[in-house]
Amino acid sequence: MSIDSITTVSLPEDFYFVKNAKFQLKPVQQIFISQYVPDMPRFSGPNFMRWVSDVELCALVREEWQKYEAFVASMQGKPYAFTLHDSARCLPLGVGAGFDVDGPAQHWQDPDLSTQHFDDGHWVDGATFCRVKENAPRYANSIVIKDVPANSTILKHGDHFSVGGNLYMANGVTLSDASGNARIDFNWRLHKPALSNDLVDFRKPSGRFVLIEGADGGVQKDNVTGFGYVSMQAIEVPYK
């Protein structure tokens, strides 16, 4: 089965209330063992890196944890994946595409923000996304973006963004030029080519994940309080 034949669904927001979370890029390596010298494995070095997440949700009331259980059950035994984002980095420390003119971008949280928002009694131009300026091949470790605020800090170290449905992390400060273009250097590399005018998302940048085998994401119920507790471990299955 092709990895892109997997059905991808959105993780419902009405139970994704995160208490603790870890999103980490992990290297994937190949190991070769010779039949003649089996005690001396040879490592090929990292072929690529992908995200591994460990998310602990806040205490869920019964309606929330039942919805979570139903969501997980609907994916069991099927080629399903889900979109996931780091809730601590819903917006970058930089100005992103210019959706907040009065300070750090995380002050603005409207999920429907596209080209304007209402601020202190007036409309302010801005967006939570921009576009790729020029084609970048698979395995590139940088992309050029356009239509961002000129002469600004677009992203800072560790800020997340997504393009092509995959999640990436800036590995430096991204500065725009006078024309509103910028080059983002990031980790790891592009899993798929980024084409001119592809969307670059700065708000809730997400990747595609599946639950780690053995980590069923079950709910631990407290029969006294009625709350349910969830610890969810997942691994990225990037679009290619």
Secondary structure as GFF3:
##gff-version 3
##sequence-region A 1 240
A	DSSP	three_ten_helix	3	5	.	.	.	ID=ss1
A	DSSP	beta_strand	7	10	.	.	.	ID=ss2
A	DSSP	beta_strand	18	32	.	.	.	ID=ss3
A	DSSP	beta_strand	42	57	.	.	.	ID=ss4
A	DSSP	alpha_helix	62	75	.	.	.	ID=ss5
A	DSSP	beta_strand	80	84	.	.	.	ID=ss6
A	DSSP	three_ten_helix	87	89	.	.	.	ID=ss7
A	DSSP	three_ten_helix	105	107	.	.	.	ID=ss8
A	DSSP	beta_strand	116	119	.	.	.	ID=ss9
A	DSSP	beta_strand	122	125	.	.	.	ID=ss10
A	DSSP	beta_strand	129	132	.	.	.	ID=ss11
A	DSSP	beta_strand	142	146	.	.	.	ID=ss12
A	DSSP	beta_strand	153	155	.	.	.	ID=ss13
A	DSSP	beta_strand	160	163	.	.	.	ID=ss14
A	DSSP	beta_strand	166	170	.	.	.	ID=ss15
A	DSSP	beta_strand	174	175	.	.	.	ID=ss16
A	DSSP	beta_strand	182	187	.	.	.	ID=ss17
A	DSSP	beta_strand	199	201	.	.	.	ID=ss18
A	DSSP	beta_strand	207	211	.	.	.	ID=ss19
A	DSSP	beta_strand	219	221	.	.	.	ID=ss20
A	DSSP	beta_strand	228	236	.	.	.	ID=ss21
###
